[in-house]
Amino acid sequence: MPGVHQFIPTYASRDAIGTHARHVRAILRDLGVASDIYAEGISPGVPRGEAQLFKAYPDRSDAVLLYQLSTGCKMADWLVARPERKVVNYHNVTPFTVFGAWEPVVGAELRRGREQLAEFAPRTELGIAVSHYNEGELQAAGYRRTTVAPVLVDLDAVAVAADATALDRLRQAKVRGGVDWLFVGRVAPHKCQHDLVKAFALYRRVYDPRARLHIVGGSASHAYSTALEKYIRALGLHRNVYLHGSVPDGVLAAHYAAADVFVCLSMHEGFCVPLVEAMRSRLPIVAHAAAAVPETLAGAGVLLDLKDPATVAAAAYRVVTDAALRSTLTEAGLARAAEFAFEHSRRRFAAVMEELLETVA
């Protein structure tokens, strides 16, 4: 049986795609298949031997090379030219037109990622998408054979008790009144935190002058993060909008436990794991119906075709104040999150790998 070895632009221990790759490797090894992870870059803190630089990959003519595609990189040029059979696991590439205006270097990488997506198409045995939305992009790029298997995130394994200190601090703020909005995700142009701040400003003015907004996630663009901070201060919201950056799992759990509504106004998501985390935490969701967001929610949230501040603020207020709607959304969210339970996703990915191995053995 041929080995299946994974390649990833940058391997990081806590990164969603890095976590996915580790689970894929475990699935393959459980199937009796040799499998290692190679990367163009390896982030600090990764345990020794967890991944290797791609130039260390030995020639294995009978192997299958599985590329975790999410951006452009030089390694992909090397990979696409290799003679081994190849599979692309597509996590989506952020539109470079949005990112490039803020970070030209990153924008160029994303542009190259879109080009490489097309270059892999005629040389790929199978394109695996983490959502039907992504599968549509694979098919549009010319992939002949595609399938869908959700991103592998074991929420039970990473679930931890909420950090007591953080939870107490968040709940103490509630004593003074006001609800808490939450968004989790990288601070980046396509995540549209500026739209979130704009809607929140109107919400405070019209509905709840004591409300707070918590944005949790590391920065993916220094220029955008700096502009966002200036925007928050210009609106006089610097004491009401909190940019927490990347936080430990226990602190993240505290935010999910203390929040009243999760608001997502992102313009582009290939899947959006935080939506599943919010549903699992019984946190009702208001979201812009963009890209894969409607598919991930599948009706378990309030979807907005428009994200003008008045519409978003009114929807958040309805979710916060309408007990019947809130109950309906949280129950639907729990049911939807259960569909992404790790055992289901793992079983699905294993089936895809078994079918692939039957065709290439």
ABEGO torsion letter per residue (X at the ends): XBBBBBBBABBBAABAAAAAAAAAAAAAAAAGBBBBBBBABBBBGBBBGABBBAAABBBBAABBBBBBBABBBAAAAAAAABABBBBBBBAEBBBAAAAAAABAAAAAAAAAAAAAAAAAAAABABBBBABAAAAAAAAAAGBABBBBBBBBBBAAAABBBBBAAAAAAAAAAAAAEEBBBBBBEBBBAAAGAAAAAAAAAAAAAAABAABBBBBBEBBABAAAAAAAAAAAAAAGAAAABBBAEBBBAAAAAAAAAABABBBBABABBAAGAAAAAAAAAGBBBBBBBBEAAAAAAGGABBBBABABAAAAAAAAAAAAABAAAAAAAAAAAAAAAAAABAAAAAAAAAAAAAAAAAAAX
